[in-house]
Amino acid sequence: MVKRLDGQAVIIHIAHTKEQDPDHDAAQQRGQQTLALFSQAMQQAGVQSQALMLFSDDIVKAILNTANDHQCTMIVLGLSGKNALQKFMSRDVPVELLKQTQIPVLLCPATWHSSI
């Protein structure tokens, strides 16, 4: 999620096909379900938001481009709960994001269930 200057939240989900997905449509369906859950939670909290579905193999670039395009003042990123080996084997999105942005980033642990 990124927050715009006008206070509206922009919820983004960057989808990419995973091994368990039979095709591109399955990844899109999974992403739409995720966006619907977040949008509903934001609406219930009284926060205006816009949901965007993106497809990219470069998650960091997609987040940064979206944040810049929407003049965002903060990036809120939910961590995936990957273990250290999984992070080592794949590109660590939070670390790369922090290295490449001038926008404040709020990282939320995968097990966190509270409000901001």
C-alpha positions as a printed NumPy array, in Angstrom:
array([[  0.   ,   0.   ,   0.   ],
       [  1.144,   3.512,  -0.688],
       [ -0.334,   6.727,   0.681],
       [ -0.919,   9.732,  -1.551],
       [ -0.481,  13.38 ,  -0.666],
       [ -4.26 ,  13.831,  -0.461],
       [ -4.482,  11.147,   2.234],
       [ -6.052,   8.513,   0.009],
       [ -4.472,   5.078,   0.158],
       [ -3.472,   3.273,  -3.001],
       [ -3.561,  -0.465,  -2.426],
       [ -1.434,  -2.384,  -4.874],
       [ -0.936,  -6.067,  -5.381],
       [  1.903,  -7.15 ,  -7.623],
       [  0.949, -10.53 ,  -8.999],
       [  3.235, -13.024, -10.611],
       [  2.647, -16.627, -11.532],
       [  3.8  , -19.064,  -8.855],
       [  4.605, -22.762,  -9.179],
       [  1.196, -23.748,  -7.779],
       [ -0.65 , -21.629, -10.356],
       [ -1.899, -23.539, -13.395],
       [ -1.832, -20.331, -15.444],
       [ -1.704, -16.515, -15.43 ],
       [ -5.441, -16.311, -14.664],
       [ -4.958, -18.128, -11.356],
       [ -2.399, -15.536, -10.264],
       [ -4.782, -12.763, -11.256],
       [ -7.661, -14.351,  -9.341],
       [ -5.487, -14.726,  -6.232],
       [ -4.464, -11.077,  -6.532],
       [ -8.04 ,  -9.867,  -6.963],
       [ -9.048, -11.759,  -3.804],
       [ -6.212, -10.127,  -1.887],
       [ -7.159,  -6.662,  -3.151],
       [-10.817,  -7.204,  -2.265],
       [ -9.911,  -8.119,   1.319],
       [ -7.682,  -5.071,   1.75 ],
       [-10.159,  -2.717,   0.088],
       [-12.964,  -3.932,   2.315],
       [-10.836,  -3.504,   5.45 ],
       [ -9.859,   0.019,   4.406],
       [-13.489,   0.93 ,   3.708],
       [-14.568,  -0.422,   7.105],
       [-11.852,   1.681,   8.736],
       [-13.155,   4.768,   6.946],
       [-10.083,   5.168,   4.735],
       [-10.588,   6.158,   1.118],
       [ -8.597,   3.909,  -1.14 ],
       [ -7.984,   2.914,  -4.712],
       [ -6.995,  -0.672,  -5.576],
       [ -4.564,  -1.5  ,  -8.382],
       [ -3.581,  -4.91 ,  -9.718],
       [ -0.144,  -5.034, -11.31 ],
       [  1.784,  -7.854, -12.967],
       [  5.553,  -7.695, -12.697],
       [  8.558,  -9.864, -12.054],
       [ 10.273,  -6.829, -10.5  ],
       [  8.189,  -6.136,  -7.39 ],
       [ 10.423,  -3.339,  -6.093],
       [ 10.324,  -1.448,  -9.383],
       [  6.534,  -1.855,  -9.585],
       [  6.085,  -0.462,  -6.052],
       [  8.427,   2.466,  -6.641],
       [  6.907,   3.362, -10.021],
       [  3.401,   3.274,  -8.551],
       [  4.44 ,   5.352,  -5.543],
       [  6.037,   7.952,  -7.824],
       [  3.143,   7.989, -10.295],
       [  0.648,   8.611,  -7.477],
       [  2.846,  11.117,  -5.569],
       [  2.838,   8.92 ,  -2.474],
       [  4.219,  10.078,   0.841],
       [  4.576,   6.654,   2.476],
       [  4.86 ,   2.993,   1.513],
       [  3.371,   0.371,   3.838],
       [  4.617,  -3.128,   3.121],
       [  3.369,  -6.32 ,   4.706],
       [  6.122,  -8.869,   5.179],
       [  5.522, -12.363,   3.834],
       [  6.834, -14.427,   6.747],
       [  9.536, -16.051,   4.605],
       [ 12.309, -17.731,   6.522],
       [ 15.959, -16.718,   6.178],
       [ 16.738, -19.355,   3.531],
       [ 13.816, -18.27 ,   1.356],
       [ 14.93 , -14.637,   1.649],
       [ 18.494, -15.595,   0.736],
       [ 17.363, -17.579,  -2.309],
       [ 15.059, -14.844,  -3.58 ],
       [ 15.448, -11.109,  -3.821],
       [ 14.59 ,  -9.54 ,  -0.464],
       [ 11.931,  -6.99 ,  -1.446],
       [ 11.934,  -4.933,   1.798],
       [ 15.718,  -4.497,   1.757],
       [ 15.811,  -3.577,  -1.923],
       [ 12.891,  -1.2  ,  -1.46 ],
       [ 14.61 ,   0.576,   1.419],
       [ 17.81 ,   0.883,  -0.613],
       [ 16.096,   2.397,  -3.639],
       [ 13.53 ,   4.846,  -2.244],
       [ 13.485,   8.269,  -0.635],
       [  9.885,   7.705,   0.534],
       [  9.377,   6.511,   4.148],
       [  8.593,   2.782,   4.349],
       [  6.595,   1.141,   7.138],
       [  7.223,  -2.623,   7.37 ],
       [  4.518,  -4.717,   9.045],
       [  5.333,  -8.251,  10.268],
       [  3.379, -11.125,   8.729],
       [  1.893, -11.962,  12.155],
       [  0.75 ,  -8.395,  12.928],
       [ -3.034,  -7.978,  13.39 ],
       [ -3.612,  -4.424,  14.552],
       [ -4.346,  -1.039,  13.051],
       [ -2.002,   1.716,  11.959]])
